[in-house]
């Protein structure tokens, strides 16, 4: 027992506290509960979590960074020097730093484009292994390799020959045109190619087809009307020449003191009679009437060689002989 006033320990039977003299009341004695001799620790089912410091890699030495940067810059300078040599060899003159910068900038952009295209093409080829007959392409803005129309998503078809619209693909399935028409454009002329190469407009082309002089393969659309006409060289042997003979060259000219480029008709640089002498298209051109001839646009009108003027009866303008200072590239 303990004194309720001063807390002094009391003996059993004490009526007064031996320390403070206060009378002891049995009812007032505060009994202290005994403290257990052993306290058990709580148990854990899991190991305690120990916080570990976050790993921080050692800093890269500045000398290493500087060495790598110097090597990269040295390699870039070597590539620029190589590019300069190639350009000077091609143009046979000294290339300025500005021209070199523009060429390098263009090459970088082109490399990025080719890289992106290569990744897309690789994915297509992998998917083609799973779908050898072909599949639809996802996305918009694709161009049919045959008719040139823009197609998207479910209106596209892709196989080993390239991208087609569903109309041209149906013509391939129906064996109206070969599947290689999409992958080998040099094997046929379109109506536009006939116009572009021989200055024959739609009226002249319609007459030549009607008279059986040119044999087209006609792809019909869903409405039953002509979707595209293809004139295969194999179907017109001895009539149409290889397309390479009538390619328009890229020509450089001076404008406002700067170099510009555009394409010019092939017969400006070749004798059409000599070039087409083995092909009947030359005889057909001679029979064209005024309304069957494509007129040249003002931007492509210039002095034509006498041989070309006698065959291609196109309008030409020669008001300013110094308008173009052309060089074939």
Secondary structure as UniProt FT lines:
FT   TURN            4..6
FT   TURN            12..13
FT   TURN            18..20
FT   TURN            26..28
FT   HELIX           62..91
FT   HELIX           97..130
FT   TURN            132..133
FT   STRAND          142..143
FT   TURN            145..147
FT   STRAND          150..151
FT   HELIX           153..155
FT   STRAND          156..159
FT   TURN            160..161
FT   STRAND          162..165
FT   HELIX           166..173
FT   TURN            174..175
FT   HELIX           179..181
FT   TURN            182..183
FT   HELIX           185..187
FT   STRAND          188..190
FT   HELIX           191..198
FT   HELIX           202..210
FT   TURN            211..212
FT   STRAND          217..220
FT   TURN            222..223
FT   STRAND          226..232
FT   HELIX           233..236
FT   TURN            237..239
FT   HELIX           243..246
FT   STRAND          249..255
FT   TURN            256..257
FT   STRAND          258..264
FT   HELIX           266..268
FT   HELIX           272..275
FT   TURN            277..278
FT   HELIX           281..286
FT   HELIX           290..292
FT   HELIX           298..300
FT   HELIX           306..311
FT   TURN            321..322
FT   STRAND          327..328
//
